[in-house]
Amino acid sequence: MIPVPASELEKVTVNDEGDFKYRILMQSEYFFIKANRDRIEKTAVRLYKMRTTYNPKPSGTNKLMEITLDFAELEKLCDAFRM
């Protein structure tokens, strides 16, 4: 969920990885993400909406929102990124 400029993305080919254990780990992560994609996306969208509309109140604090990155600020920084 951290925004990254398209210019900084790099395609990875799992089968080209030399370390067998790391290749297995990457494949396991890929299959887990593929199997849980809908749940991951729904959770990410919900968290994004919560964080971008969060207004801290003095009477009570939301610990999750306090430790969650400021997505709007990260998006601004991503847009301003120049290599």
Secondary structure, DSSP 8 states (H G I E B T S, - for coil): -----GGG-----GGG-S-HHHHHHHHHHHHHHHHTHHHHHHHHHHHHHHHHT---BTTB--HHHHHS--HHHHHHHHHH---
